[in-house]
Amino acid sequence: QVQLVESGGGAVRPGESLRLSCRTSGFTLDWRAISWFRQAPGKEREEEREGIACISNRDHDTKHYAASVKGRFTIYRDNDDDIIYLQMNNLQPNDTGVYYCATDLGPQCVFSGQKIVTVSATWGQGTQVTVSS
C-alpha cells in the first residue's frame, strides 16, 4: 500500500526556516519522482494546490522548483530512510499553507507548461506551515 506521511510543519516568523519530511512506504523510492505541493489559505480544491518542488527518481536525479520558491527551497532525498525532504529558508507570509507530498509513481516529474502537476497522485495528509510576524 502506497503511503506518504508529511511532518515538520509549524509556525515561524518571516526569514526563518523549516524542514519538511515526507516519509514514504509501499513502493521503492529510488525509482519514483516525488513532488511537494502547497495549498494556500482559502483555496479548498485539490486542483488549486501549487506544485512547488519535484525530484525525479535516482537514475535521472533532477530537481525542479516553482519560481515562487526557487533559490529558497531545496528538495532532496534520503533513500536509506525512504524520506524526501523540503528545506525551506527565508520563509515569507505568502508561503503559509498546507504542504503535501505526492507521487504519480512515475520516474520523472510531471509538468503542464512550466508548472509542476500530477496526473493521478497519491497524496499525504499534509502539514501546516504558518509564517507570520
C-alpha positions as CSV (number, residue, x, y, z in Angstrom):
1,Q,0.0,0.0,0.0
2,V,1.5,3.3,-1.1
3,Q,1.7,5.8,1.8
4,L,3.1,9.3,2.2
5,V,3.3,10.9,5.6
6,E,4.4,14.6,5.9
7,S,5.8,16.2,9.0
8,G,7.8,19.2,10.1
9,G,5.4,22.0,9.7
10,G,4.9,24.7,12.2
11,A,4.6,28.4,12.9
12,V,7.6,30.6,12.2
13,R,8.5,34.3,11.7
14,P,9.4,35.8,8.3
15,G,13.0,34.9,7.4
16,E,13.1,31.7,9.4
17,S,13.5,28.2,8.1
18,L,11.7,24.8,8.3
19,R,12.5,21.4,7.0
20,L,9.6,19.3,6.0
21,S,9.8,15.5,5.7
22,C,7.8,13.1,3.5
23,R,8.2,9.6,4.7
24,T,7.3,7.0,2.0
25,S,6.3,3.4,2.1
26,G,4.7,0.8,-0.1
27,F,7.0,1.5,-3.1
28,T,10.7,1.8,-4.0
29,L,11.6,5.4,-3.5
30,D,14.7,5.1,-5.7
31,W,12.5,4.5,-8.8
32,R,9.9,7.3,-8.3
33,A,9.6,11.0,-8.6
34,I,8.2,12.9,-5.6
35,S,6.6,16.4,-5.6
36,W,5.7,18.9,-2.9
37,F,2.6,20.9,-3.3
38,R,1.2,23.9,-1.3
39,Q,-2.4,24.7,-0.7
40,A,-2.8,28.4,0.3
41,P,-5.4,29.5,2.7
42,G,-8.8,29.9,1.1
43,K,-8.1,27.5,-1.7
44,E,-10.1,24.4,-0.9
45,R,-9.9,22.3,-4.0
46,E,-7.2,19.8,-4.7
47,E,-6.8,21.3,-8.2
48,E,-5.7,24.6,-6.5
49,R,-2.6,23.1,-4.9
50,E,0.5,24.7,-6.3
51,G,3.4,22.4,-7.3
52,I,6.5,24.0,-5.7
53,A,9.2,21.3,-6.0
54,C,9.8,18.0,-7.6
55,I,12.7,15.5,-7.6
56,S,12.9,12.7,-10.2
57,N,14.0,9.2,-9.5
58,R,17.6,8.4,-8.5
59,D,18.6,7.5,-12.1
60,H,17.6,10.8,-13.5
61,D,18.4,12.8,-10.4
62,T,16.8,16.1,-11.5
63,K,15.2,18.8,-9.3
64,H,12.6,21.4,-10.3
65,Y,11.2,24.4,-8.5
66,A,8.3,26.8,-8.9
67,A,9.5,30.4,-9.5
68,S,7.9,31.4,-6.2
69,V,10.3,29.2,-4.2
70,K,13.4,28.9,-6.4
71,G,16.6,29.9,-4.5
72,R,14.9,29.5,-1.1
73,F,13.7,25.9,-1.0
74,T,15.7,22.7,-1.6
75,I,14.2,19.2,-2.3
76,Y,16.4,16.2,-1.6
77,R,16.1,12.5,-0.9
78,D,17.4,10.1,1.8
79,N,17.0,6.8,0.0
80,D,18.2,4.9,3.0
81,D,15.3,6.0,5.1
82,D,12.8,6.4,2.3
83,I,12.3,10.1,3.0
84,I,12.0,13.2,0.8
85,Y,12.9,16.5,2.5
86,L,12.0,20.0,1.6
87,Q,14.3,22.5,3.2
88,M,12.6,25.9,3.3
89,N,14.7,29.0,4.0
90,N,13.8,32.7,4.3
91,L,10.1,31.9,4.7
92,Q,7.6,34.6,4.0
93,P,4.0,35.1,4.9
94,N,2.8,34.1,1.4
95,D,4.5,30.7,2.0
96,T,1.7,30.0,4.5
97,G,-0.4,26.9,3.7
98,V,-0.8,23.2,3.9
99,Y,2.1,21.4,2.4
100,Y,1.6,18.0,0.7
101,C,3.9,15.5,-0.8
102,A,2.7,13.4,-3.7
103,T,3.7,10.9,-6.3
104,D,2.4,9.6,-9.6
105,L,4.7,6.6,-9.1
106,G,6.5,7.5,-12.4
107,P,10.2,8.1,-12.7
108,Q,10.1,11.7,-13.7
109,C,8.4,14.9,-12.7
110,V,5.2,15.8,-14.5
111,F,4.6,19.3,-15.9
112,S,1.9,21.4,-17.5
113,G,3.9,24.0,-19.2
114,Q,6.2,25.3,-16.5
115,K,4.0,24.1,-13.7
116,I,4.7,21.0,-11.6
117,V,1.5,19.0,-11.7
118,T,0.2,15.5,-11.0
119,V,-1.9,13.2,-13.1
120,S,-3.2,10.7,-10.6
121,A,-1.3,11.3,-7.5
122,T,-1.2,9.6,-4.2
123,W,-1.2,12.3,-1.5
124,G,-0.1,12.5,2.0
125,Q,-2.3,14.1,4.7
126,G,-0.5,17.4,4.7
127,T,1.4,19.5,7.2
128,Q,0.6,23.1,8.1
129,V,3.1,25.9,7.7
130,T,2.3,29.3,9.1
131,V,4.6,32.3,8.5
132,S,3.7,35.5,10.4
133,S,5.2,38.2,12.5
